[in-house]
Amino acid sequence: MLATGNLTLNHLLAHRAETDGDRIGLIWESADGRWAEMSYGDLAERAGRLAGGLREHGVGAGDHVVLHMTNRLEFVVGLFAISHLGAIATPTIASYAVDELHYVLDHAEVKVVICDPDRRGTATEAAALCSATPPVVVGTDELESWLTAQPPPAADVAASDTAVLMYSSGTTARPKGVVLSQQALVLSGEMNAQHQRLRPEDRSLCVLPLFHINALTISLLNTMATGSVLVVTEVFDAARYWSQVRTYGITVGSLVANPIRQLMQLPERAPDARHSLRMMIFGMALSDTEISEFERRYDVPLINIWGMTENGTIGTRCPPYLPRNPTSVGLPMPGIDLGIFDAEDRELGPNIPGEARYVGSPRLDGYYRNDEITRATNRDGRFCTGDTMSVDELGYFSFLDRSKDVIKVKAENVASAEVERVLATHPAVADAAVVGAPDAWRDERIVAFLQPVPGLSIDAEEVREHCLRHLARFKVPHEIHVVDEFPRTSIGKIRKNELRDKARGNT
């Protein structure tokens, strides 16, 4: 039996409504400065009534419902409404292009899409392309009409039932559907709450997107587990961040590298360290200098973490009170046995780089409709992360690189194969290869190398416009280079290591 037993999201919300029903649980601030708040009791009531509306539109246990929106209260209501029915929430990246969203709708055989008004056009167009029955599309501005007078009884949901299907970029041309159970989400929320030492009087600030596992488990579900308050902003705005921290009395923040760098570019002011923050959770690499300068200027410790969609963010954490190495991603979380292995499946000793593989929970149940990849990522019962790490003599892990061919752009995963697939559909492109290069602003920039069709020329701006029609903006190459031919191996594979050297200016 795991630490959270057989509890589900339905138990979590019912408990909050019963014990803290009148307490404010959520505060939302829009991009233009409007705000709204919701008590735990109101959240439970609205989630139940929305579940009634979803059921009237054909949603039942095991069905997929897409949440396609920026950070909004409706995302949280929708998540728990879907769970109420025993259905499966499928969050999607808000900036998806039509083709990307259509793939998810088709692959998951989605019944309903809940989107914000700005994404209604994309969702409607994507739904119309579905090969089976198109999903119903409803805007958040229409949801009031979907609320039934009374909520239906909650479904008999087991901890082992699927709670969310999250699409994660990887080495394939299309994102993989990561299947996470009710137990995985509740356990992740509880363990994150314990790591952050959250108390009911704490207030967490969520500026990262809820459609990613980071914000979902490190910000939302841990506050639900403790009955504390979550302040959710529609977007991250560096110029407003510290004002939001002070206005709402925030005690715990969570960021990734790029927003931290944006905060460091603000003009330094005397009140920078005057706030109530006691901890800033962060993911992704920062330099020693960046870490020490941020902590000096803002007088708050940066607590580094490592996790992934497949493990519900429960991987490693820098301990808040034990010896802390800020440049390390810390020690394994309770219940996680993490080791470093070579290609021959031998566990490696201290300070030798290899692939991080782990046993423990939470952990994905598998990749949706992809048994082949599910099997390939499991070796002797361990999940193969595809991340290259090392571990020192004290057991502190350091993240070194991704062995998967994934580019990290402002905390977003971009599969090079997905970008290459789109580039190859341009009529002037005979072949394409995409690599990442270090970038102080974006974390990594996307560098595309294109081989033209004989007799045709490639216009870089025209290619970018082509990509924008099929990809989210953050996936569009930042640099485009035309090559006569690619360096290749003896079996014809492109030597991407040579292209990476060129992209980084090493040749």
C-alpha positions in Angstrom: 0.0 0.0 0.0 1.4 3.4 -1.0 1.4 6.5 1.2 -2.0 7.8 0.1 -3.7 4.5 0.2 -6.8 4.3 -2.1 -7.6 8.0 -2.1 -8.6 9.7 -5.4 -9.1 13.2 -6.6 -12.8 12.9 -5.6 -11.8 12.1 -2.1 -9.4 15.0 -2.0 -12.0 17.5 -3.1 -14.8 16.1 -0.9 -12.5 16.3 2.1 -11.6 19.9 1.4 -15.3 20.9 0.9 -16.2 19.2 4.2 -13.5 20.6 6.4 -12.7 23.9 4.6 -15.8 24.6 2.6 -16.0 28.3 3.5 -12.3 28.9 3.1 -10.9 30.5 -0.1 -8.9 27.9 -2.0 -8.3 29.6 -5.3 -7.6 33.1 -6.4 -7.3 33.9 -10.1 -5.7 36.9 -11.8 -6.3 37.6 -15.5 -3.7 38.9 -17.9 -5.4 42.3 -17.7 -5.4 42.5 -13.9 -9.0 41.3 -13.1 -9.3 38.8 -10.3 -11.8 36.3 -8.9 -11.8 33.8 -6.0 -13.4 30.5 -5.2 -13.9 28.7 -1.9 -13.3 25.0 -1.6 -17.0 24.5 -1.1 -17.8 26.5 -4.3 -15.2 24.5 -6.2 -16.8 21.2 -5.2 -20.3 22.4 -6.0 -19.4 23.8 -9.4 -17.3 20.7 -10.3 -20.3 18.5 -9.4 -22.8 20.5 -11.4 -20.4 20.7 -14.4 -20.1 16.9 -14.2 -23.8 16.8 -14.7 -23.6 18.9 -17.8 -20.8 16.7 -19.2 -22.8 13.6 -18.5 -25.8 15.1 -20.4 -23.4 15.5 -23.4 -22.4 11.9 -23.4 -19.4 11.8 -21.1 -19.0 8.7 -18.9 -16.4 6.7 -17.1 -13.2 6.3 -19.2 -14.1 9.0 -21.7 -11.5 11.7 -22.6 -12.3 15.4 -22.1 -9.8 17.9 -23.3 -9.0 21.1 -21.3 -7.6 23.5 -23.9 -7.0 26.8 -22.2 -4.6 29.1 -20.4 -4.6 29.2 -16.6 -8.2 29.8 -15.5 -10.5 28.7 -12.7 -12.4 26.7 -15.3 -9.4 24.4 -15.7 -9.5 23.4 -12.0 -13.3 23.1 -12.0 -13.1 21.0 -15.2 -10.4 18.7 -13.8 -12.5 17.8 -10.8 -15.7 17.6 -12.8 -14.1 15.1 -15.2 -12.9 13.0 -12.2 -16.3 13.2 -10.7 -17.6 11.1 -13.6 -14.6 8.7 -13.7 -13.7 10.2 -17.0 -10.1 11.2 -18.0 -8.9 14.8 -18.2 -6.6 15.5 -21.2 -4.9 18.9 -20.8 -3.4 20.2 -24.0 -0.9 23.0 -24.7 -2.8 26.2 -25.1 -0.7 27.3 -28.1 -1.3 24.2 -30.1 -1.9 24.7 -33.8 -4.9 23.0 -35.4 -2.8 20.0 -36.6 -1.4 19.4 -33.2 -4.7 19.6 -31.4 -6.4 17.5 -34.1 -3.8 14.7 -33.5 -4.7 14.6 -29.7 -8.5 14.7 -30.4 -8.2 11.8 -32.8 -5.6 9.7 -30.9 -7.5 9.9 -27.6 -11.0 9.8 -29.2 -12.1 12.8 -27.2 -15.7 13.3 -26.4 -15.7 17.0 -25.3 -13.3 19.9 -25.6 -13.5 22.7 -23.0 -11.6 25.8 -24.3 -11.3 29.4 -23.5 -12.8 31.9 -26.1 -9.5 32.7 -27.7 -9.0 29.1 -28.6 -12.5 28.4 -29.8 -11.6 28.7 -33.5 -8.6 26.3 -33.3 -10.6 23.8 -31.3 -13.6 23.9 -33.6 -11.4 23.5 -36.7 -9.4 20.6 -35.1 -12.6 18.8 -34.0 -14.1 19.0 -37.5 -11.0 17.1 -38.9 -11.6 14.1 -36.6 -12.0 10.8 -38.3 -14.6 9.5 -35.9 -17.5 11.4 -34.3 -16.2 15.0 -33.7 -16.0 16.0 -30.1 -18.3 18.7 -28.8 -16.6 22.0 -28.3 -17.7 24.3 -25.5 -16.1 27.6 -24.5 -15.5 28.6 -20.9 -17.8 31.5 -21.5 -20.6 29.0 -22.1 -20.1 26.7 -19.2 -22.8 28.3 -17.0 -25.4 26.8 -19.3 -23.8 23.4 -18.8 -24.2 23.4 -15.0 -27.0 21.2 -13.9 -29.2 22.1 -11.0 -27.9 19.3 -8.9 -24.6 17.3 -9.2 -25.0 13.6 -10.1 -23.6 11.1 -7.6 -19.8 10.8 -7.9 -18.7 7.7 -9.9 -17.2 4.8 -8.0 -13.6 5.7 -9.0 -10.7 3.5 -7.9 -7.2 4.7 -7.1 -5.9 2.6 -10.0 -8.2 4.2 -12.5 -6.8 6.6 -15.1 -7.1 10.3 -14.0 -5.3 12.2 -16.7 -3.8 11.6 -20.1 -1.0 14.1 -20.7 0.7 14.4 -24.1 4.5 14.7 -23.7 7.0 15.5 -26.4 9.7 12.9 -26.9 11.8 11.4 -29.7 8.8 10.6 -31.9 7.2 12.9 -34.5 4.0 13.0 -32.5 3.7 13.5 -28.7 3.1 10.4 -26.5 0.1 10.1 -24.3 1.3 9.5 -20.7 -1.3 7.6 -18.7 -1.4 8.7 -15.0 -3.7 7.1 -12.4 -5.8 8.8 -9.7 -3.3 7.4 -7.1 -0.3 8.9 -9.0 -1.8 12.4 -8.9 -2.9 12.2 -5.2 0.5 10.8 -4.2 2.3 13.5 -6.2 0.3 16.2 -4.6 0.9 14.8 -1.1 4.6 14.3 -1.6 5.1 17.8 -3.1 3.2 19.2 -0.1 5.5 17.4 2.3 8.6 18.6 0.5 7.5 22.2 0.5 6.4 21.9 4.2 3.1 23.4 3.2 0.7 24.4 5.9 -3.0 25.5 5.5 -2.0 29.1 6.1 0.5 29.0 3.2 -0.2 30.7 -0.2 1.4 29.4 -3.4 1.7 31.4 -6.6 1.2 29.5 -9.8 2.4 31.3 -13.0 3.4 28.2 -14.9 0.7 26.6 -17.2 -1.6 24.1 -15.5 -1.7 22.0 -18.6 1.8 20.9 -17.7 2.6 18.3 -15.0 4.8 20.8 -13.1 2.1 23.3 -12.2 -0.6 20.6 -11.9 1.2 18.7 -9.2 3.8 21.1 -7.7 1.3 24.0 -7.4 -2.3 22.8 -7.6 -2.6 19.3 -6.2 -0.3 20.0 -3.2 -2.4 23.0 -2.1 -5.5 20.7 -2.5 -3.8 18.2 -0.3 -3.1 20.7 2.5 -6.1 23.1 2.2 -3.8 26.1 1.6 -4.4 28.8 -1.0 -3.4 28.8 -4.6 -3.1 32.0 -6.5 -3.2 31.3 -10.2 -2.3 33.9 -12.8 -3.4 33.6 -16.4 0.1 34.3 -17.7 3.6 34.9 -16.3 4.5 38.6 -16.3 7.9 39.4 -14.9 7.1 43.1 -14.3 4.1 42.1 -12.1 5.5 39.0 -10.4 6.9 40.6 -7.2 3.8 42.9 -6.9 1.7 39.7 -7.0 3.9 38.1 -4.4 3.4 41.0 -2.0 -0.3 41.7 -2.8 -1.4 38.1 -2.1 1.1 37.3 0.7 2.7 34.5 -1.3 5.0 32.1 0.7 5.9 29.5 -1.9 6.8 30.1 -5.6 7.5 27.7 -8.4 9.4 28.8 -11.6 11.7 27.4 -14.3 14.9 28.8 -15.6 13.6 31.3 -18.2 11.2 33.2 -15.9 13.9 33.3 -13.3 16.2 34.9 -15.8 13.5 37.4 -16.7 13.2 38.4 -13.1 16.9 38.9 -12.9 16.7 41.3 -15.8 14.4 43.7 -13.9 16.1 46.8 -12.6 17.5 46.1 -9.2 15.6 48.0 -6.4 15.9 48.3 -2.7 12.6 46.5 -1.9 13.6 43.4 -3.9 14.0 41.3 -0.8 10.9 42.6 1.0 8.4 39.8 0.6 6.9 36.8 2.4 8.4 34.1 0.1 10.2 31.4 2.1 10.9 29.0 -0.8 11.3 29.2 -4.6 11.0 25.8 -6.3 12.7 25.7 -9.6 13.4 23.3 -12.4 16.0 23.2 -15.2 19.6 24.3 -15.2 20.8 27.6 -13.9 24.5 28.5 -13.5 26.2 28.8 -10.1 26.4 32.5 -10.7 22.7 32.8 -11.5 21.6 30.9 -8.4 23.8 32.9 -6.0 22.9 36.2 -7.5 19.1 35.5 -7.4 19.4 34.3 -3.8 21.4 37.4 -2.8 19.1 39.9 -4.5 15.7 38.4 -3.6 16.7 36.7 -0.3 14.9 33.5 -1.0 16.4 30.0 -1.4 16.1 28.3 -4.8 15.2 24.7 -4.3 16.1 22.7 -7.4 14.0 19.7 -8.4 13.9 17.1 -11.2 10.9 15.2 -12.4 9.0 14.4 -15.6 5.4 13.9 -16.8 6.0 10.1 -16.5 6.6 10.2 -12.8 4.2 13.0 -11.8 7.2 15.3 -11.0 8.3 12.9 -8.2 12.0 12.4 -8.9 14.6 14.3 -6.9 14.5 17.3 -4.7 17.1 19.5 -3.0 16.3 19.0 0.7 15.2 22.3 2.3 17.0 21.6 5.6 19.6 18.9 5.0 22.9 19.9 3.3 21.9 21.6 0.0 23.8 21.7 -3.2 21.9 24.3 -5.3 23.5 23.1 -8.6 22.4 19.5 -8.0 18.9 18.3 -8.5 19.1 16.8 -5.0 18.2 13.5 -3.5 15.6 11.0 -4.6 12.1 11.5 -3.1 10.8 9.0 -0.6 9.7 5.8 -2.4 12.0 6.4 -5.4 15.0 4.2 -6.0 17.0 6.1 -8.6 20.2 4.7 -10.2 22.6 5.5 -13.1 23.0 2.9 -15.7 25.1 2.3 -18.9 23.9 0.9 -22.2 24.6 -2.6 -21.0 22.2 -2.2 -18.1 25.1 -2.0 -15.5 24.6 0.3 -12.6 27.4 2.9 -12.5 29.3 4.3 -9.5 29.8 7.8 -8.3 30.5 10.6 -10.8 30.1 8.4 -13.9 27.5 9.8 -16.4 24.7 7.4 -17.5 21.0 7.1 -18.0 18.8 7.7 -14.9 16.4 4.8 -14.3 14.1 4.4 -11.3 11.7 2.1 -9.5 9.0 3.5 -7.4 5.7 5.5 -7.4 4.2 7.6 -8.7 4.8 6.3 -12.2 2.9 6.2 -15.5 0.8 3.2 -16.2 2.0 3.3 -19.8 2.0 5.3 -23.0 -1.5 5.4 -24.4 -2.1 3.1 -27.4 1.7 2.5 -27.6 2.7 -0.8 -26.1 6.0 -0.8 -28.0 7.3 2.4 -26.4 5.9 1.3 -23.0 7.9 -1.9 -23.2 11.1 -0.1 -24.5 11.2 2.3 -21.6 11.2 -0.5 -19.0 14.3 -2.4 -18.2 14.3 -5.0 -15.4 11.4 -3.2 -13.8 13.0 0.2 -13.9 11.7 3.1 -15.9 14.3 4.5 -18.4 14.0 8.2 -18.2 16.2 9.1 -21.2 18.0 11.7 -19.0 21.7 11.6 -18.6 22.8 12.2 -14.9 25.5 11.4 -12.5 25.4 10.9 -8.7 28.1 11.8 -6.2 29.4 10.0 -3.2 26.6 11.4 -0.9 23.9 10.4 -3.3 23.2 13.9 -4.8 22.2 13.7 -8.4 23.2 16.1 -11.2 21.3 16.5 -14.4 23.7 16.6 -17.4 21.8 16.3 -20.6 18.8 14.6 -22.3 19.7 11.5 -24.3 16.3 11.8 -25.9 16.3 14.1 -28.9 14.3 16.8 -27.2 14.9 20.6 -27.2 13.9 22.7 -24.2 12.5 26.1 -25.2 11.4 28.3 -22.3 10.4 25.1 -20.3 8.5 23.6 -23.2 9.6 20.3 -24.6 10.0 20.3 -28.4 10.6 17.0 -30.1 13.0 17.5 -33.0 11.2 14.8 -35.0 7.9 16.7 -34.8 9.5 19.9 -36.2 11.3 17.8 -38.8 8.1 16.2 -39.9 6.5 19.6 -40.6 9.7 21.0 -42.3 9.7 18.0 -44.6 6.3 18.8 -45.9 7.5 22.1 -47.4 7.8 21.7 -51.2 11.3 23.1 -51.4 12.7 20.9 -48.6 14.2 17.5 -49.5 15.4 16.6 -46.0 15.5 18.3 -42.6 17.4 17.9 -39.3 16.6 19.9 -36.1 18.9 20.3 -33.1 19.0 22.5 -30.0 21.7 25.0 -29.1 22.2 26.7 -25.7 20.5 30.1 -25.4 20.6 32.4 -22.4 17.1 33.7 -23.0 15.2 30.7 -24.3 17.2 27.9 -22.5 17.7 26.4 -26.0 17.0 27.7 -29.5 15.8 25.5 -32.3 18.3 25.3 -35.2 17.1 23.7 -38.4 19.3 22.4 -41.2 17.5 22.0 -44.5 18.6 20.3 -47.7 16.7 21.8 -50.7 15.0 19.8 -53.5 17.3 19.9 -56.5 16.6 23.0 -58.6 14.7 24.7 -55.9 15.8 27.4 -53.4 14.7 27.7 -49.7 13.4 31.0 -48.4 13.8 31.0 -44.6 10.9 33.3 -43.8 8.6 31.3 -46.1 9.6 28.2 -44.2 8.9 29.8 -40.9 5.4 30.8 -42.1 4.9 27.2 -43.2 5.8 26.0 -39.7 3.5 28.5 -38.0 0.6 27.0 -39.9 1.3 23.6 -38.4 3.1 24.1 -35.1 2.8 26.2 -32.0 4.9 29.3 -32.2 7.5 28.0 -29.6 8.3 25.1 -31.9 9.1 27.2 -34.9 12.9 27.2 -35.7 14.8 30.2 -34.6 17.6 29.6 -37.1 17.5 28.1 -40.5 20.6 26.9 -42.4 20.6 25.5 -45.9 23.1 22.7 -46.6 24.0 20.9 -49.8 24.0 17.6 -48.0 24.0 16.1 -44.5 26.8 14.4 -42.7 25.6 10.8 -42.4 26.6 7.5 -40.8 27.4 4.3 -42.8 23.7 3.3 -42.6 22.5 6.7 -43.7 21.5 8.3 -40.4 22.2 12.1 -40.1 25.1 12.8 -37.7 23.3 15.2 -35.4 26.3 15.6 -33.1 28.1 17.4 -36.0 25.1 19.6 -36.6 25.0 20.4 -32.9 28.6 21.5 -33.0 27.8 23.8 -35.9 24.8 25.2 -34.2 26.9 25.9 -31.1 29.6 27.5 -33.1 32.1 24.8 -32.3 33.1 24.3 -36.0 
